Amino acid sequence: MLPELTYAWIFNEYPSFVHQDNRRFVSQETGNLYIAKVEASDVGNYTCVVTNTVTNSRVLGPPTPLILRNDGVMGEYEPKIEVQFPETVPSAKGTAVKLECFALGK
């Protein structure tokens, strides 16, 4: 069964979508965009695109700017692990199960 909502992110202008790789990840659970080790090439505007797969309609959020700070200050982020696992994850033998876990902070 396909999810009713899917998430993607546009980088600067359509049709330049963010492609997932070893530094970029788009959660299909929350719609969040995660970027590890931000580089100068990541600077720009990011726009979330939510697609309803049932009606095939799309909604775009407002652009969110990503700015690279030159002062080296990351801010006051305590180390934190974000997990949103359900109590149990039923699955058939031999099927793949994907669990999202993110380590954040400094």
Number of C-alpha atoms within 10 A of each C-alpha: 3 7 10 11 16 18 18 22 24 18 21 18 12 9 9 10 16 18 14 13 9 8 11 15 17 20 14 14 12 10 17 14 17 13 15 10 7 14 10 10 7 16 14 15 16 21 20 21 18 17 17 15 13 10 8 9 10 13 10 13 11 11 16 13 13 13 13 14 9 7 6 7 7 10 8 8 9 9 10 11 11 11 11 12 10 8 6 6 9 8 9 7 6 6 6 8 9 6 10 11 11 11 10 12 12 10
